[in-house]
Amino acid sequence: MIVLEYSLLVIDFRISNMPLLDVQSIPVSETARDRIAKILRDAIFAGDFRPGERVVELQISKQLGVGITTVREALFEMERAGFVNRVANRGVFITTMTQQEIEQVYVVRRELEGLAAQLCARSETERAQLQHWLNEMKRAADDGDLTRFNHCDLEFHRSLWAASGNPYLADALEKMVAPMFVFYLARARPGKGVLVSSVTEHQRIIDAIGAGDPKEARRVTESILGKFRDDYRKELPHCLPAE
């Protein structure tokens, strides 16, 4: 009971720094639900919530000045995107993963994302979208803005999945990879040098796709994803099993 009360106090202190939501200032194209989801996603990317930590709907509702129904709608959206999990009779919790789950996801991710790169090697328009997100990643890395970098990193990969032209492939990757991103980003704190190196590796993916050789694009992407996995192991040795 003491542990639970302490956890709630910590969460209450943290969200006390969140701004009240001015509904009148929300663009027409964005709903209050979308804005709340963005605030919470940014908090996760910034490491303000730990994997497995409970999200207290009522406290967030009070702090942001919106109805609890709107908060729940935002959390349902985040659940679909893999950021949180809803446990019956217990509440909503930040996504967490076991060592075995991370290992299994990475095996499948290399195959599917490599296939996505192979399929999108022919689309100039989609390459432009990838370059946009990579440019944003570079700006964030140069500024040392980890929260922005993490957001752009995930959007880069989402653009790659979408560029495959296969919605079933993109959906499979979204459901599988997004939770792993959340789990990793909520725990790791890579330095600026790691961010800059990551930008370079992502540029290699774009270059391979732009070369117009689907098989080579797949090979390069799978190779780089293997390197990313090795980096995860170095950053989180207690979360990823040794081979």
Contacts in CASP RR format, 6 or more apart in sequence:
PFRMAT RR
TARGET T0000
AUTHOR 0000-0000-0000
METHOD contacts of the structure
MODEL  1
MIVLEYSLLVIDFRISNMPLLDVQSIPVSETARDRIAKILRDAIFAGDFR
PGERVVELQISKQLGVGITTVREALFEMERAGFVNRVANRGVFITTMTQQ
EIEQVYVVRRELEGLAAQLCARSETERAQLQHWLNEMKRAADDGDLTRFN
HCDLEFHRSLWAASGNPYLADALEKMVAPMFVFYLARARPGKGVLVSSVT
EHQRIIDAIGAGDPKEARRVTESILGKFRDDYRKELPHCLPAE
7 53 0 8 1.000
7 54 0 8 1.000
8 56 0 8 1.000
8 59 0 8 1.000
11 53 0 8 1.000
11 54 0 8 1.000
11 55 0 8 1.000
11 56 0 8 1.000
11 59 0 8 1.000
12 56 0 8 1.000
12 59 0 8 1.000
14 43 0 8 1.000
14 48 0 8 1.000
14 49 0 8 1.000
15 43 0 8 1.000
15 59 0 8 1.000
15 60 0 8 1.000
15 63 0 8 1.000
16 63 0 8 1.000
18 39 0 8 1.000
18 43 0 8 1.000
18 60 0 8 1.000
18 63 0 8 1.000
18 64 0 8 1.000
19 64 0 8 1.000
20 63 0 8 1.000
20 64 0 8 1.000
20 65 0 8 1.000
21 32 0 8 1.000
21 35 0 8 1.000
21 36 0 8 1.000
21 39 0 8 1.000
21 64 0 8 1.000
21 65 0 8 1.000
21 66 0 8 1.000
23 32 0 8 1.000
23 66 0 8 1.000
26 32 0 8 1.000
26 35 0 8 1.000
32 66 0 8 1.000
32 70 0 8 1.000
33 70 0 8 1.000
33 73 0 8 1.000
33 74 0 8 1.000
33 77 0 8 1.000
34 74 0 8 1.000
34 77 0 8 1.000
36 60 0 8 1.000
36 64 0 8 1.000
36 66 0 8 1.000
36 70 0 8 1.000
36 71 0 8 1.000
36 74 0 8 1.000
37 74 0 8 1.000
37 75 0 8 1.000
37 77 0 8 1.000
37 78 0 8 1.000
39 64 0 8 1.000
40 49 0 8 1.000
40 55 0 8 1.000
40 60 0 8 1.000
40 74 0 8 1.000
40 75 0 8 1.000
40 78 0 8 1.000
40 83 0 8 1.000
41 78 0 8 1.000
41 83 0 8 1.000
41 151 0 8 1.000
42 147 0 8 1.000
42 151 0 8 1.000
43 49 0 8 1.000
44 83 0 8 1.000
44 94 0 8 1.000
44 182 0 8 1.000
44 185 0 8 1.000
44 186 0 8 1.000
45 146 0 8 1.000
45 147 0 8 1.000
45 150 0 8 1.000
45 151 0 8 1.000
45 185 0 8 1.000
45 186 0 8 1.000
46 146 0 8 1.000
46 147 0 8 1.000
47 185 0 8 1.000
47 186 0 8 1.000
47 187 0 8 1.000
49 55 0 8 1.000
49 94 0 8 1.000
49 186 0 8 1.000
50 94 0 8 1.000
50 186 0 8 1.000
50 187 0 8 1.000
51 94 0 8 1.000
51 95 0 8 1.000
51 96 0 8 1.000
51 97 0 8 1.000
51 182 0 8 1.000
51 183 0 8 1.000
51 186 0 8 1.000
51 187 0 8 1.000
52 93 0 8 1.000
52 94 0 8 1.000
52 95 0 8 1.000
52 96 0 8 1.000
53 93 0 8 1.000
53 94 0 8 1.000
54 90 0 8 1.000
54 91 0 8 1.000
54 92 0 8 1.000
54 93 0 8 1.000
55 75 0 8 1.000
55 84 0 8 1.000
55 91 0 8 1.000
55 92 0 8 1.000
55 93 0 8 1.000
55 94 0 8 1.000
57 68 0 8 1.000
57 71 0 8 1.000
57 72 0 8 1.000
57 75 0 8 1.000
57 92 0 8 1.000
58 68 0 8 1.000
60 71 0 8 1.000
61 67 0 8 1.000
61 68 0 8 1.000
61 70 0 8 1.000
61 71 0 8 1.000
64 71 0 8 1.000
75 84 0 8 1.000
75 86 0 8 1.000
75 92 0 8 1.000
78 84 0 8 1.000
79 85 0 8 1.000
79 86 0 8 1.000
79 92 0 8 1.000
81 174 0 8 1.000
81 178 0 8 1.000
82 95 0 8 1.000
82 175 0 8 1.000
82 178 0 8 1.000
82 179 0 8 1.000
82 182 0 8 1.000
83 94 0 8 1.000
83 95 0 8 1.000
83 178 0 8 1.000
83 179 0 8 1.000
83 182 0 8 1.000
84 92 0 8 1.000
84 93 0 8 1.000
84 94 0 8 1.000
84 95 0 8 1.000
85 92 0 8 1.000
85 93 0 8 1.000
85 94 0 8 1.000
85 95 0 8 1.000
85 96 0 8 1.000
86 92 0 8 1.000
86 93 0 8 1.000
87 93 0 8 1.000
94 182 0 8 1.000
94 186 0 8 1.000
95 179 0 8 1.000
95 182 0 8 1.000
95 183 0 8 1.000
96 183 0 8 1.000
97 105 0 8 1.000
97 179 0 8 1.000
97 180 0 8 1.000
97 183 0 8 1.000
97 239 0 8 1.000
99 239 0 8 1.000
99 240 0 8 1.000
99 241 0 8 1.000
100 241 0 8 1.000
102 180 0 8 1.000
102 183 0 8 1.000
102 232 0 8 1.000
102 239 0 8 1.000
102 240 0 8 1.000
103 240 0 8 1.000
103 241 0 8 1.000
105 176 0 8 1.000
105 177 0 8 1.000
105 179 0 8 1.000
105 180 0 8 1.000
106 180 0 8 1.000
106 225 0 8 1.000
106 226 0 8 1.000
106 229 0 8 1.000
106 232 0 8 1.000
108 176 0 8 1.000
109 173 0 8 1.000
109 176 0 8 1.000
109 177 0 8 1.000
109 180 0 8 1.000
109 225 0 8 1.000
110 222 0 8 1.000
110 225 0 8 1.000
110 226 0 8 1.000
110 229 0 8 1.000
111 222 0 8 1.000
112 169 0 8 1.000
112 172 0 8 1.000
112 173 0 8 1.000
112 176 0 8 1.000
113 157 0 8 1.000
113 160 0 8 1.000
113 161 0 8 1.000
113 173 0 8 1.000
113 177 0 8 1.000
113 221 0 8 1.000
113 222 0 8 1.000
113 225 0 8 1.000
114 217 0 8 1.000
114 218 0 8 1.000
114 221 0 8 1.000
114 222 0 8 1.000
114 225 0 8 1.000
115 164 0 8 1.000
115 169 0 8 1.000
115 218 0 8 1.000
116 160 0 8 1.000
116 161 0 8 1.000
116 163 0 8 1.000
116 164 0 8 1.000
116 166 0 8 1.000
116 169 0 8 1.000
116 170 0 8 1.000
116 173 0 8 1.000
116 221 0 8 1.000
117 160 0 8 1.000
117 164 0 8 1.000
117 205 0 8 1.000
117 208 0 8 1.000
117 209 0 8 1.000
117 217 0 8 1.000
117 218 0 8 1.000
117 220 0 8 1.000
117 221 0 8 1.000
118 214 0 8 1.000
118 215 0 8 1.000
118 217 0 8 1.000
118 218 0 8 1.000
118 221 0 8 1.000
119 163 0 8 1.000
119 164 0 8 1.000
119 165 0 8 1.000
119 166 0 8 1.000
119 169 0 8 1.000
119 214 0 8 1.000
120 126 0 8 1.000
120 127 0 8 1.000
120 160 0 8 1.000
120 163 0 8 1.000
120 164 0 8 1.000
120 165 0 8 1.000
120 209 0 8 1.000
120 217 0 8 1.000
121 208 0 8 1.000
121 209 0 8 1.000
121 210 0 8 1.000
121 211 0 8 1.000
121 212 0 8 1.000
121 213 0 8 1.000
121 214 0 8 1.000
121 217 0 8 1.000
122 212 0 8 1.000
122 214 0 8 1.000
123 163 0 8 1.000
126 159 0 8 1.000
126 162 0 8 1.000
126 163 0 8 1.000
127 163 0 8 1.000
127 206 0 8 1.000
127 209 0 8 1.000
127 210 0 8 1.000
129 159 0 8 1.000
129 163 0 8 1.000
130 156 0 8 1.000
130 159 0 8 1.000
130 160 0 8 1.000
130 163 0 8 1.000
130 205 0 8 1.000
130 206 0 8 1.000
130 209 0 8 1.000
131 206 0 8 1.000
133 152 0 8 1.000
133 155 0 8 1.000
133 156 0 8 1.000
133 159 0 8 1.000
134 152 0 8 1.000
134 156 0 8 1.000
134 199 0 8 1.000
134 202 0 8 1.000
134 203 0 8 1.000
134 206 0 8 1.000
136 148 0 8 1.000
136 152 0 8 1.000
136 155 0 8 1.000
137 149 0 8 1.000
137 152 0 8 1.000
137 153 0 8 1.000
137 156 0 8 1.000
137 195 0 8 1.000
137 198 0 8 1.000
137 199 0 8 1.000
137 202 0 8 1.000
138 199 0 8 1.000
139 148 0 8 1.000
140 146 0 8 1.000
140 148 0 8 1.000
140 149 0 8 1.000
140 152 0 8 1.000
140 195 0 8 1.000
141 149 0 8 1.000
141 192 0 8 1.000
141 193 0 8 1.000
141 195 0 8 1.000
141 196 0 8 1.000
141 198 0 8 1.000
141 199 0 8 1.000
142 196 0 8 1.000
144 192 0 8 1.000
144 195 0 8 1.000
146 189 0 8 1.000
146 190 0 8 1.000
146 195 0 8 1.000
149 195 0 8 1.000
150 181 0 8 1.000
150 185 0 8 1.000
153 181 0 8 1.000
153 198 0 8 1.000
153 202 0 8 1.000
154 178 0 8 1.000
154 181 0 8 1.000
156 202 0 8 1.000
157 173 0 8 1.000
157 177 0 8 1.000
158 170 0 8 1.000
158 174 0 8 1.000
160 205 0 8 1.000
161 169 0 8 1.000
161 170 0 8 1.000
161 173 0 8 1.000
161 174 0 8 1.000
162 170 0 8 1.000
164 170 0 8 1.000
183 239 0 8 1.000
184 232 0 8 1.000
184 235 0 8 1.000
184 236 0 8 1.000
187 236 0 8 1.000
187 239 0 8 1.000
188 232 0 8 1.000
188 235 0 8 1.000
188 236 0 8 1.000
190 198 0 8 1.000
190 235 0 8 1.000
194 231 0 8 1.000
198 228 0 8 1.000
201 224 0 8 1.000
201 227 0 8 1.000
201 228 0 8 1.000
202 224 0 8 1.000
204 220 0 8 1.000
204 224 0 8 1.000
205 217 0 8 1.000
205 220 0 8 1.000
205 221 0 8 1.000
205 224 0 8 1.000
208 216 0 8 1.000
208 217 0 8 1.000
208 219 0 8 1.000
208 220 0 8 1.000
208 221 0 8 1.000
209 217 0 8 1.000
210 217 0 8 1.000
211 217 0 8 1.000
229 240 0 8 1.000
232 239 0 8 1.000
232 240 0 8 1.000
233 240 0 8 1.000
233 242 0 8 1.000
END
